[in-house]
Amino acid sequence: MRILMVALAATLLAGCAGSAMNDARTKTPYKTLTSDKPEKIVAQCVQFAWQDEAVFGVDAGAYLQPGKKGGSTVYTRSAESFVDVNTDASGTALSYYAQHDDFVAKRRLAALATCL
């Protein structure tokens, strides 16, 4: 029963986050970056970095899902920050989106940069 409730909560969270992400993708990303590392490795690293409670405290949740157009997407609760990670001709391309240009967005960007 508990597993079912966790799965249901994750599905609902993804649905709410999905509309926020779709809206954000119609705008210019907060920052675009590239990496020579494989897409899956970068995405997993970002997820792990964003889950660091010592840095993000109670907001240390990060979720990994398949990307809308391939690749992967790592996102936070309510998609306040998320990054689309895709393979392209030059390596791995990252499009980072943040709902607010604030300290937390910059901190998440710095954590993401450690994965490049």
Backbone atoms as SQL, in Angstrom:
CREATE TABLE atoms (id INTEGER PRIMARY KEY, chain TEXT, resi INTEGER, resn TEXT, atom TEXT, x REAL, y REAL, z REAL);
INSERT INTO atoms VALUES
  (1, 'A', 1, 'MET', 'N', 0.821, -1.189, 0.000),
  (2, 'A', 1, 'MET', 'CA', 0.000, 0.000, 0.000),
  (3, 'A', 1, 'MET', 'C', 0.865, 1.252, 0.000),
  (4, 'A', 2, 'ARG', 'N', 1.920, 1.239, 0.835),
  (5, 'A', 2, 'ARG', 'CA', 2.806, 2.406, 0.916),
  (6, 'A', 2, 'ARG', 'C', 3.478, 2.672, -0.432),
  (7, 'A', 3, 'ILE', 'N', 3.907, 1.621, -1.119),
  (8, 'A', 3, 'ILE', 'CA', 4.543, 1.773, -2.421),
  (9, 'A', 3, 'ILE', 'C', 3.576, 2.393, -3.412),
  (10, 'A', 4, 'LEU', 'N', 2.333, 1.973, -3.372),
  (11, 'A', 4, 'LEU', 'CA', 1.317, 2.533, -4.258),
  (12, 'A', 4, 'LEU', 'C', 1.120, 4.016, -3.987),
  (13, 'A', 5, 'MET', 'N', 1.096, 4.405, -2.723),
  (14, 'A', 5, 'MET', 'CA', 0.911, 5.817, -2.363),
  (15, 'A', 5, 'MET', 'C', 2.107, 6.648, -2.821),
  (16, 'A', 6, 'VAL', 'N', 3.318, 6.126, -2.685),
  (17, 'A', 6, 'VAL', 'CA', 4.515, 6.837, -3.144),
  (18, 'A', 6, 'VAL', 'C', 4.481, 6.989, -4.661),
  (19, 'A', 7, 'ALA', 'N', 4.100, 5.937, -5.359),
  (20, 'A', 7, 'ALA', 'CA', 4.017, 5.997, -6.817),
  (21, 'A', 7, 'ALA', 'C', 2.964, 7.006, -7.266),
  (22, 'A', 8, 'LEU', 'N', 1.834, 7.048, -6.596),
  (23, 'A', 8, 'LEU', 'CA', 0.783, 8.003, -6.921),
  (24, 'A', 8, 'LEU', 'C', 1.252, 9.431, -6.674),
  (25, 'A', 9, 'ALA', 'N', 1.923, 9.660, -5.564),
  (26, 'A', 9, 'ALA', 'CA', 2.434, 11.001, -5.256),
  (27, 'A', 9, 'ALA', 'C', 3.451, 11.436, -6.298),
  (28, 'A', 10, 'ALA', 'N', 4.323, 10.544, -6.730),
  (29, 'A', 10, 'ALA', 'CA', 5.324, 10.875, -7.742),
  (30, 'A', 10, 'ALA', 'C', 4.661, 11.210, -9.072),
  (31, 'A', 11, 'THR', 'N', 3.614, 10.469, -9.427),
  (32, 'A', 11, 'THR', 'CA', 2.884, 10.739, -10.664),
  (33, 'A', 11, 'THR', 'C', 2.216, 12.103, -10.615),
  (34, 'A', 12, 'LEU', 'N', 1.585, 12.430, -9.510),
  (35, 'A', 12, 'LEU', 'CA', 0.949, 13.737, -9.376),
  (36, 'A', 12, 'LEU', 'C', 1.971, 14.860, -9.425),
  (37, 'A', 13, 'LEU', 'N', 3.096, 14.661, -8.774),
  (38, 'A', 13, 'LEU', 'CA', 4.163, 15.653, -8.783),
  (39, 'A', 13, 'LEU', 'C', 4.675, 15.877, -10.196),
  (40, 'A', 14, 'ALA', 'N', 4.875, 14.824, -10.939),
  (41, 'A', 14, 'ALA', 'CA', 5.354, 14.936, -12.313),
  (42, 'A', 14, 'ALA', 'C', 4.350, 15.672, -13.183),
  (43, 'A', 15, 'GLY', 'N', 3.065, 15.446, -12.969),
  (44, 'A', 15, 'GLY', 'CA', 2.036, 16.128, -13.749),
  (45, 'A', 15, 'GLY', 'C', 2.046, 17.625, -13.515),
  (46, 'A', 16, 'CYS', 'N', 2.141, 18.044, -12.270),
  (47, 'A', 16, 'CYS', 'CA', 2.196, 19.474, -11.942),
  (48, 'A', 16, 'CYS', 'C', 3.469, 20.093, -12.475),
  (49, 'A', 17, 'ALA', 'N', 4.572, 19.398, -12.303),
  (50, 'A', 17, 'ALA', 'CA', 5.859, 19.899, -12.765),
  (51, 'A', 17, 'ALA', 'C', 5.878, 19.972, -14.294),
  (52, 'A', 18, 'GLY', 'N', 5.227, 19.018, -14.955),
  (53, 'A', 18, 'GLY', 'CA', 5.229, 18.965, -16.411),
  (54, 'A', 18, 'GLY', 'C', 4.667, 20.211, -17.058),
  (55, 'A', 19, 'SER', 'N', 3.578, 20.743, -16.556),
  (56, 'A', 19, 'SER', 'CA', 3.002, 21.948, -17.160),
  (57, 'A', 19, 'SER', 'C', 3.900, 23.156, -16.925),
  (58, 'A', 20, 'ALA', 'N', 4.525, 23.240, -15.752),
  (59, 'A', 20, 'ALA', 'CA', 5.454, 24.342, -15.481),
  (60, 'A', 20, 'ALA', 'C', 6.667, 24.240, -16.398),
  (61, 'A', 21, 'MET', 'N', 7.153, 23.015, -16.627),
  (62, 'A', 21, 'MET', 'CA', 8.304, 22.826, -17.499),
  (63, 'A', 21, 'MET', 'C', 7.949, 23.153, -18.945),
  (64, 'A', 22, 'ASN', 'N', 6.794, 22.710, -19.405),
  (65, 'A', 22, 'ASN', 'CA', 6.387, 23.011, -20.775),
  (66, 'A', 22, 'ASN', 'C', 6.286, 24.516, -21.001),
  (67, 'A', 23, 'ASP', 'N', 5.750, 25.237, -20.029),
  (68, 'A', 23, 'ASP', 'CA', 5.654, 26.687, -20.133),
  (69, 'A', 23, 'ASP', 'C', 7.052, 27.322, -20.177),
  (70, 'A', 24, 'ALA', 'N', 7.949, 26.865, -19.314),
  (71, 'A', 24, 'ALA', 'CA', 9.309, 27.414, -19.267),
  (72, 'A', 24, 'ALA', 'C', 10.053, 27.164, -20.575),
  (73, 'A', 25, 'ARG', 'N', 9.819, 26.014, -21.188),
  (74, 'A', 25, 'ARG', 'CA', 10.522, 25.680, -22.429),
  (75, 'A', 25, 'ARG', 'C', 10.130, 26.572, -23.596),
  (76, 'A', 26, 'THR', 'N', 9.050, 27.315, -23.483),
  (77, 'A', 26, 'THR', 'CA', 8.671, 28.254, -24.537),
  (78, 'A', 26, 'THR', 'C', 9.513, 29.533, -24.462),
  (79, 'A', 27, 'LYS', 'N', 10.300, 29.663, -23.393),
  (80, 'A', 27, 'LYS', 'CA', 11.148, 30.837, -23.186),
  (81, 'A', 27, 'LYS', 'C', 12.620, 30.435, -23.296),
  (82, 'A', 28, 'THR', 'N', 13.484, 31.428, -23.291),
  (83, 'A', 28, 'THR', 'CA', 14.923, 31.181, -23.327),
  (84, 'A', 28, 'THR', 'C', 15.378, 30.564, -22.008),
  (85, 'A', 29, 'PRO', 'N', 16.247, 29.542, -22.060),
  (86, 'A', 29, 'PRO', 'CA', 16.755, 28.963, -20.809),
  (87, 'A', 29, 'PRO', 'C', 17.509, 30.002, -19.977),
  (88, 'A', 30, 'TYR', 'N', 17.526, 29.804, -18.685),
  (89, 'A', 30, 'TYR', 'CA', 18.290, 30.645, -17.762),
  (90, 'A', 30, 'TYR', 'C', 19.769, 30.591, -18.139),
  (91, 'A', 31, 'LYS', 'N', 20.224, 29.370, -18.511),
  (92, 'A', 31, 'LYS', 'CA', 21.619, 29.177, -18.913),
  (93, 'A', 31, 'LYS', 'C', 21.717, 27.930, -19.783),
  (94, 'A', 32, 'THR', 'N', 22.560, 27.983, -20.814),
  (95, 'A', 32, 'THR', 'CA', 22.843, 26.792, -21.613),
  (96, 'A', 32, 'THR', 'C', 24.312, 26.435, -21.413),
  (97, 'A', 33, 'LEU', 'N', 24.565, 25.146, -21.319),
  (98, 'A', 33, 'LEU', 'CA', 25.912, 24.644, -21.038),
  (99, 'A', 33, 'LEU', 'C', 26.173, 23.417, -21.896),
  (100, 'A', 34, 'THR', 'N', 27.432, 23.015, -21.972),
  (101, 'A', 34, 'THR', 'CA', 27.784, 21.793, -22.683),
  (102, 'A', 34, 'THR', 'C', 28.758, 20.975, -21.838),
  (103, 'A', 35, 'SER', 'N', 28.838, 19.698, -22.161),
  (104, 'A', 35, 'SER', 'CA', 29.750, 18.792, -21.468),
  (105, 'A', 35, 'SER', 'C', 30.262, 17.753, -22.455),
  (106, 'A', 36, 'ASP', 'N', 31.449, 17.246, -22.186),
  (107, 'A', 36, 'ASP', 'CA', 31.999, 16.149, -22.970),
  (108, 'A', 36, 'ASP', 'C', 31.573, 14.795, -22.408),
  (109, 'A', 37, 'LYS', 'N', 30.971, 14.797, -21.225),
  (110, 'A', 37, 'LYS', 'CA', 30.555, 13.557, -20.573),
  (111, 'A', 37, 'LYS', 'C', 29.242, 13.047, -21.193),
  (112, 'A', 38, 'PRO', 'N', 28.985, 11.751, -21.095),
  (113, 'A', 38, 'PRO', 'CA', 27.727, 11.189, -21.615),
  (114, 'A', 38, 'PRO', 'C', 26.504, 11.769, -20.896),
  (115, 'A', 39, 'GLU', 'N', 25.431, 11.907, -21.623),
  (116, 'A', 39, 'GLU', 'CA', 24.175, 12.500, -21.118),
  (117, 'A', 39, 'GLU', 'C', 23.697, 11.841, -19.832),
  (118, 'A', 40, 'LYS', 'N', 23.661, 10.524, -19.789),
  (119, 'A', 40, 'LYS', 'CA', 23.150, 9.820, -18.594),
  (120, 'A', 40, 'LYS', 'C', 24.002, 10.118, -17.362),
  (121, 'A', 41, 'ILE', 'N', 25.315, 10.164, -17.530),
  (122, 'A', 41, 'ILE', 'CA', 26.221, 10.442, -16.418),
  (123, 'A', 41, 'ILE', 'C', 25.997, 11.857, -15.893),
  (124, 'A', 42, 'VAL', 'N', 25.859, 12.811, -16.798),
  (125, 'A', 42, 'VAL', 'CA', 25.627, 14.201, -16.401),
  (126, 'A', 42, 'VAL', 'C', 24.294, 14.327, -15.668),
  (127, 'A', 43, 'ALA', 'N', 23.246, 13.726, -16.212),
  (128, 'A', 43, 'ALA', 'CA', 21.915, 13.814, -15.596),
  (129, 'A', 43, 'ALA', 'C', 21.916, 13.208, -14.192),
  (130, 'A', 44, 'GLN', 'N', 22.529, 12.043, -14.032),
  (131, 'A', 44, 'GLN', 'CA', 22.587, 11.408, -12.714),
  (132, 'A', 44, 'GLN', 'C', 23.403, 12.245, -11.738),
  (133, 'A', 45, 'CYS', 'N', 24.473, 12.853, -12.215),
  (134, 'A', 45, 'CYS', 'CA', 25.303, 13.712, -11.364),
  (135, 'A', 45, 'CYS', 'C', 24.515, 14.926, -10.887),
  (136, 'A', 46, 'VAL', 'N', 23.760, 15.551, -11.807),
  (137, 'A', 46, 'VAL', 'CA', 22.954, 16.720, -11.434),
  (138, 'A', 46, 'VAL', 'C', 21.912, 16.322, -10.394),
  (139, 'A', 47, 'GLN', 'N', 21.240, 15.203, -10.618),
  (140, 'A', 47, 'GLN', 'CA', 20.248, 14.747, -9.650),
  (141, 'A', 47, 'GLN', 'C', 20.899, 14.574, -8.278),
  (142, 'A', 48, 'PHE', 'N', 22.040, 13.927, -8.230),
  (143, 'A', 48, 'PHE', 'CA', 22.741, 13.696, -6.971),
  (144, 'A', 48, 'PHE', 'C', 23.165, 15.023, -6.335),
  (145, 'A', 49, 'ALA', 'N', 23.704, 15.936, -7.129),
  (146, 'A', 49, 'ALA', 'CA', 24.153, 17.235, -6.607),
  (147, 'A', 49, 'ALA', 'C', 22.988, 18.034, -6.036),
  (148, 'A', 50, 'TRP', 'N', 21.840, 17.985, -6.682),
  (149, 'A', 50, 'TRP', 'CA', 20.669, 18.735, -6.228),
  (150, 'A', 50, 'TRP', 'C', 20.015, 18.089, -5.003),
  (151, 'A', 51, 'GLN', 'N', 20.387, 16.864, -4.673),
  (152, 'A', 51, 'GLN', 'CA', 19.841, 16.189, -3.501),
  (153, 'A', 51, 'GLN', 'C', 20.710, 16.381, -2.258),
  (154, 'A', 52, 'ASP', 'N', 21.691, 17.240, -2.333),
  (155, 'A', 52, 'ASP', 'CA', 22.608, 17.478, -1.224),
  (156, 'A', 52, 'ASP', 'C', 21.932, 18.329, -0.150),
  (157, 'A', 53, 'GLU', 'N', 21.513, 17.687, 0.929),
  (158, 'A', 53, 'GLU', 'CA', 20.813, 18.397, 2.005),
  (159, 'A', 53, 'GLU', 'C', 21.699, 19.432, 2.691),
  (160, 'A', 54, 'ALA', 'N', 22.999, 19.219, 2.700),
  (161, 'A', 54, 'ALA', 'CA', 23.906, 20.194, 3.311),
  (162, 'A', 54, 'ALA', 'C', 23.881, 21.509, 2.544),
  (163, 'A', 55, 'VAL', 'N', 23.571, 21.455, 1.252),
  (164, 'A', 55, 'VAL', 'CA', 23.521, 22.658, 0.416),
  (165, 'A', 55, 'VAL', 'C', 22.102, 23.204, 0.315),
  (166, 'A', 56, 'PHE', 'N', 21.121, 22.326, 0.090),
  (167, 'A', 56, 'PHE', 'CA', 19.753, 22.763, -0.211),
  (168, 'A', 56, 'PHE', 'C', 18.756, 22.552, 0.922),
  (169, 'A', 57, 'GLY', 'N', 19.174, 21.944, 2.012),
  (170, 'A', 57, 'GLY', 'CA', 18.282, 21.756, 3.150),
  (171, 'A', 57, 'GLY', 'C', 17.048, 20.967, 2.786),
  (172, 'A', 58, 'VAL', 'N', 15.885, 21.456, 3.222),
  (173, 'A', 58, 'VAL', 'CA', 14.632, 20.746, 2.982),
  (174, 'A', 58, 'VAL', 'C', 14.220, 20.757, 1.514),
  (175, 'A', 59, 'ASP', 'N', 14.822, 21.628, 0.708),
  (176, 'A', 59, 'ASP', 'CA', 14.512, 21.682, -0.722),
  (177, 'A', 59, 'ASP', 'C', 15.461, 20.817, -1.541),
  (178, 'A', 60, 'ALA', 'N', 16.013, 19.775, -0.940),
  (179, 'A', 60, 'ALA', 'CA', 17.019, 18.953, -1.597),
  (180, 'A', 60, 'ALA', 'C', 16.431, 17.849, -2.466),
  (181, 'A', 61, 'GLY', 'N', 15.161, 17.912, -2.783),
  (182, 'A', 61, 'GLY', 'CA', 14.566, 16.897, -3.646),
  (183, 'A', 61, 'GLY', 'C', 14.918, 17.161, -5.103),
  (184, 'A', 62, 'ALA', 'N', 15.303, 16.124, -5.814),
  (185, 'A', 62, 'ALA', 'CA', 15.560, 16.217, -7.251),
  (186, 'A', 62, 'ALA', 'C', 15.110, 14.914, -7.886),
  (187, 'A', 63, 'TYR', 'N', 14.491, 15.026, -9.033),
  (188, 'A', 63, 'TYR', 'CA', 13.880, 13.876, -9.693),
  (189, 'A', 63, 'TYR', 'C', 14.421, 13.780, -11.108),
  (190, 'A', 64, 'LEU', 'N', 14.587, 12.555, -11.577),
  (191, 'A', 64, 'LEU', 'CA', 15.118, 12.288, -12.906),
  (192, 'A', 64, 'LEU', 'C', 14.057, 11.548, -13.704),
  (193, 'A', 65, 'GLN', 'N', 13.805, 12.028, -14.913),
  (194, 'A', 65, 'GLN', 'CA', 12.833, 11.365, -15.781),
  (195, 'A', 65, 'GLN', 'C', 13.307, 11.475, -17.227),
  (196, 'A', 66, 'PRO', 'N', 12.762, 10.646, -18.115),
  (197, 'A', 66, 'PRO', 'CA', 13.104, 10.789, -19.528),
  (198, 'A', 66, 'PRO', 'C', 12.722, 12.192, -20.010),
  (199, 'A', 67, 'GLY', 'N', 13.546, 12.756, -20.889),
  (200, 'A', 67, 'GLY', 'CA', 13.287, 14.095, -21.410),
  (201, 'A', 67, 'GLY', 'C', 12.113, 14.126, -22.366),
  (202, 'A', 68, 'LYS', 'N', 11.567, 15.296, -22.544),
  (203, 'A', 68, 'LYS', 'CA', 10.405, 15.470, -23.424),
  (204, 'A', 68, 'LYS', 'C', 10.744, 15.113, -24.875),
  (205, 'A', 69, 'LYS', 'N', 11.964, 15.453, -25.308),
  (206, 'A', 69, 'LYS', 'CA', 12.393, 15.163, -26.680),
  (207, 'A', 69, 'LYS', 'C', 13.647, 14.307, -26.670),
  (208, 'A', 70, 'GLY', 'N', 13.649, 13.281, -25.831),
  (209, 'A', 70, 'GLY', 'CA', 14.817, 12.429, -25.684),
  (210, 'A', 70, 'GLY', 'C', 15.693, 12.938, -24.554),
  (211, 'A', 71, 'GLY', 'N', 16.766, 12.220, -24.294),
  (212, 'A', 71, 'GLY', 'CA', 17.650, 12.619, -23.209),
  (213, 'A', 71, 'GLY', 'C', 16.988, 12.458, -21.859),
  (214, 'A', 72, 'SER', 'N', 17.333, 13.358, -20.934),
  (215, 'A', 72, 'SER', 'CA', 16.822, 13.294, -19.567),
  (216, 'A', 72, 'SER', 'C', 16.454, 14.688, -19.073),
  (217, 'A', 73, 'THR', 'N', 15.587, 14.715, -18.084),
  (218, 'A', 73, 'THR', 'CA', 15.262, 15.957, -17.398),
  (219, 'A', 73, 'THR', 'C', 15.414, 15.717, -15.906),
  (220, 'A', 74, 'VAL', 'N', 16.130, 16.620, -15.246),
  (221, 'A', 74, 'VAL', 'CA', 16.261, 16.606, -13.792),
  (222, 'A', 74, 'VAL', 'C', 15.499, 17.829, -13.305),
  (223, 'A', 75, 'TYR', 'N', 14.609, 17.629, -12.314),
  (224, 'A', 75, 'TYR', 'CA', 13.794, 18.748, -11.858),
  (225, 'A', 75, 'TYR', 'C', 13.592, 18.707, -10.348),
  (226, 'A', 76, 'THR', 'N', 13.250, 19.874, -9.826),
  (227, 'A', 76, 'THR', 'CA', 12.968, 20.008, -8.398),
  (228, 'A', 76, 'THR', 'C', 11.457, 20.063, -8.205),
  (229, 'A', 77, 'ARG', 'N', 11.056, 20.060, -6.950),
  (230, 'A', 77, 'ARG', 'CA', 9.641, 20.137, -6.616),
  (231, 'A', 77, 'ARG', 'C', 9.013, 21.347, -7.307),
  (232, 'A', 78, 'SER', 'N', 7.867, 21.163, -7.908),
  (233, 'A', 78, 'SER', 'CA', 7.130, 22.194, -8.646),
  (234, 'A', 78, 'SER', 'C', 7.924, 22.759, -9.813),
  (235, 'A', 79, 'ALA', 'N', 8.974, 22.070, -10.224),
  (236, 'A', 79, 'ALA', 'CA', 9.830, 22.476, -11.345),
  (237, 'A', 79, 'ALA', 'C', 10.348, 23.898, -11.184),
  (238, 'A', 80, 'GLU', 'N', 10.658, 24.280, -9.923),
  (239, 'A', 80, 'GLU', 'CA', 11.229, 25.609, -9.709),
  (240, 'A', 80, 'GLU', 'C', 12.547, 25.735, -10.444),
  (241, 'A', 81, 'SER', 'N', 13.285, 24.644, -10.540),
  (242, 'A', 81, 'SER', 'CA', 14.496, 24.565, -11.353),
  (243, 'A', 81, 'SER', 'C', 14.466, 23.219, -12.057),
  (244, 'A', 82, 'PHE', 'N', 14.912, 23.222, -13.314),
  (245, 'A', 82, 'PHE', 'CA', 15.065, 21.950, -14.011),
  (246, 'A', 82, 'PHE', 'C', 16.065, 22.118, -15.138),
  (247, 'A', 83, 'VAL', 'N', 16.609, 21.007, -15.566),
  (248, 'A', 83, 'VAL', 'CA', 17.575, 21.020, -16.654),
  (249, 'A', 83, 'VAL', 'C', 17.250, 19.881, -17.620),
  (250, 'A', 84, 'ASP', 'N', 17.205, 20.233, -18.903),
  (251, 'A', 84, 'ASP', 'CA', 17.075, 19.237, -19.962),
  (252, 'A', 84, 'ASP', 'C', 18.485, 18.878, -20.404),
  (253, 'A', 85, 'VAL', 'N', 18.791, 17.587, -20.405),
  (254, 'A', 85, 'VAL', 'CA', 20.125, 17.092, -20.746),
  (255, 'A', 85, 'VAL', 'C', 19.984, 16.211, -21.983),
  (256, 'A', 86, 'ASN', 'N', 20.612, 16.633, -23.081),
  (257, 'A', 86, 'ASN', 'CA', 20.475, 15.918, -24.345),
  (258, 'A', 86, 'ASN', 'C', 21.828, 15.741, -25.024),
  (259, 'A', 87, 'THR', 'N', 21.941, 14.669, -25.799),
  (260, 'A', 87, 'THR', 'CA', 23.127, 14.450, -26.610),
  (261, 'A', 87, 'THR', 'C', 22.949, 15.185, -27.928),
  (262, 'A', 88, 'ASP', 'N', 23.998, 15.921, -28.335),
  (263, 'A', 88, 'ASP', 'CA', 23.974, 16.550, -29.653),
  (264, 'A', 88, 'ASP', 'C', 25.325, 16.317, -30.328),
  (265, 'A', 89, 'ALA', 'N', 25.531, 16.903, -31.497),
  (266, 'A', 89, 'ALA', 'CA', 26.741, 16.655, -32.278),
  (267, 'A', 89, 'ALA', 'C', 28.020, 17.028, -31.535),
  (268, 'A', 90, 'SER', 'N', 27.963, 18.009, -30.644),
  (269, 'A', 90, 'SER', 'CA', 29.169, 18.465, -29.945),
  (270, 'A', 90, 'SER', 'C', 29.355, 17.800, -28.580),
  (271, 'A', 91, 'GLY', 'N', 28.482, 16.910, -28.187),
  (272, 'A', 91, 'GLY', 'CA', 28.577, 16.239, -26.887),
  (273, 'A', 91, 'GLY', 'C', 27.242, 16.241, -26.177),
  (274, 'A', 92, 'THR', 'N', 27.222, 16.744, -24.960),
  (275, 'A', 92, 'THR', 'CA', 25.994, 16.812, -24.173),
  (276, 'A', 92, 'THR', 'C', 25.612, 18.274, -23.985),
  (277, 'A', 93, 'ALA', 'N', 24.380, 18.591, -24.320),
  (278, 'A', 93, 'ALA', 'CA', 23.867, 19.959, -24.196),
  (279, 'A', 93, 'ALA', 'C', 22.914, 20.021, -23.015),
  (280, 'A', 94, 'LEU', 'N', 23.036, 21.074, -22.205),
  (281, 'A', 94, 'LEU', 'CA', 22.179, 21.267, -21.041),
  (282, 'A', 94, 'LEU', 'C', 21.452, 22.599, -21.163),
  (283, 'A', 95, 'SER', 'N', 20.162, 22.568, -20.971),
  (284, 'A', 95, 'SER', 'CA', 19.348, 23.782, -20.920),
  (285, 'A', 95, 'SER', 'C', 18.768, 23.879, -19.522),
  (286, 'A', 96, 'TYR', 'N', 19.252, 24.866, -18.765),
  (287, 'A', 96, 'TYR', 'CA', 18.847, 25.034, -17.370),
  (288, 'A', 96, 'TYR', 'C', 17.783, 26.122, -17.282),
  (289, 'A', 97, 'TYR', 'N', 16.684, 25.811, -16.610),
  (290, 'A', 97, 'TYR', 'CA', 15.574, 26.745, -16.429),
  (291, 'A', 97, 'TYR', 'C', 15.338, 26.972, -14.943),
  (292, 'A', 98, 'ALA', 'N', 15.033, 28.191, -14.568),
  (293, 'A', 98, 'ALA', 'CA', 14.723, 28.523, -13.177),
  (294, 'A', 98, 'ALA', 'C', 13.545, 29.492, -13.172),
  (295, 'A', 99, 'GLN', 'N', 12.575, 29.247, -12.309),
  (296, 'A', 99, 'GLN', 'CA', 11.405, 30.124, -12.237),
  (297, 'A', 99, 'GLN', 'C', 11.756, 31.503, -11.706),
  (298, 'A', 100, 'HIS', 'N', 12.801, 31.575, -10.869),
  (299, 'A', 100, 'HIS', 'CA', 13.187, 32.850, -10.267),
  (300, 'A', 100, 'HIS', 'C', 14.689, 33.045, -10.421),
  (301, 'A', 101, 'ASP', 'N', 15.104, 34.272, -10.635),
  (302, 'A', 101, 'ASP', 'CA', 16.527, 34.597, -10.689),
  (303, 'A', 101, 'ASP', 'C', 16.944, 34.997, -9.280),
  (304, 'A', 102, 'ASP', 'N', 17.197, 33.993, -8.451),
  (305, 'A', 102, 'ASP', 'CA', 17.510, 34.252, -7.049),
  (306, 'A', 102, 'ASP', 'C', 18.696, 33.398, -6.599),
  (307, 'A', 103, 'PHE', 'N', 19.008, 33.491, -5.316),
  (308, 'A', 103, 'PHE', 'CA', 20.138, 32.780, -4.740),
  (309, 'A', 103, 'PHE', 'C', 20.023, 31.269, -4.947),
  (310, 'A', 104, 'VAL', 'N', 18.839, 30.728, -4.775),
  (311, 'A', 104, 'VAL', 'CA', 18.645, 29.282, -4.918),
  (312, 'A', 104, 'VAL', 'C', 18.899, 28.856, -6.368),
  (313, 'A', 105, 'ALA', 'N', 18.405, 29.626, -7.330),
  (314, 'A', 105, 'ALA', 'CA', 18.636, 29.305, -8.742),
  (315, 'A', 105, 'ALA', 'C', 20.126, 29.314, -9.064),
  (316, 'A', 106, 'LYS', 'N', 20.830, 30.288, -8.535),
  (317, 'A', 106, 'LYS', 'CA', 22.275, 30.375, -8.761),
  (318, 'A', 106, 'LYS', 'C', 23.014, 29.228, -8.067),
  (319, 'A', 107, 'ARG', 'N', 22.564, 28.852, -6.898),
  (320, 'A', 107, 'ARG', 'CA', 23.174, 27.736, -6.177),
  (321, 'A', 107, 'ARG', 'C', 22.952, 26.427, -6.936),
  (322, 'A', 108, 'ARG', 'N', 21.757, 26.231, -7.477),
  (323, 'A', 108, 'ARG', 'CA', 21.491, 25.021, -8.266),
  (324, 'A', 108, 'ARG', 'C', 22.357, 25.021, -9.526),
  (325, 'A', 109, 'LEU', 'N', 22.521, 26.186, -10.166),
  (326, 'A', 109, 'LEU', 'CA', 23.371, 26.281, -11.342),
  (327, 'A', 109, 'LEU', 'C', 24.814, 25.923, -10.986),
  (328, 'A', 110, 'ALA', 'N', 25.296, 26.408, -9.865),
  (329, 'A', 110, 'ALA', 'CA', 26.660, 26.089, -9.436),
  (330, 'A', 110, 'ALA', 'C', 26.817, 24.584, -9.177),
  (331, 'A', 111, 'ALA', 'N', 25.820, 23.967, -8.562),
  (332, 'A', 111, 'ALA', 'CA', 25.865, 22.517, -8.315),
  (333, 'A', 111, 'ALA', 'C', 25.859, 21.764, -9.642),
  (334, 'A', 112, 'LEU', 'N', 25.031, 22.232, -10.576),
  (335, 'A', 112, 'LEU', 'CA', 24.959, 21.617, -11.903),
  (336, 'A', 112, 'LEU', 'C', 26.317, 21.716, -12.598),
  (337, 'A', 113, 'ALA', 'N', 26.974, 22.860, -12.484),
  (338, 'A', 113, 'ALA', 'CA', 28.260, 23.075, -13.163),
  (339, 'A', 113, 'ALA', 'C', 29.338, 22.099, -12.700),
  (340, 'A', 114, 'THR', 'N', 29.211, 21.575, -11.483),
  (341, 'A', 114, 'THR', 'CA', 30.212, 20.605, -11.015),
  (342, 'A', 114, 'THR', 'C', 30.116, 19.288, -11.780),
  (343, 'A', 115, 'CYS', 'N', 29.059, 19.085, -12.515),
  (344, 'A', 115, 'CYS', 'CA', 28.839, 17.835, -13.240),
  (345, 'A', 115, 'CYS', 'C', 29.319, 17.887, -14.696),
  (346, 'A', 116, 'LEU', 'N', 29.776, 19.033, -15.120),
  (347, 'A', 116, 'LEU', 'CA', 30.181, 19.180, -16.511),
  (348, 'A', 116, 'LEU', 'C', 31.521, 18.531, -16.774);
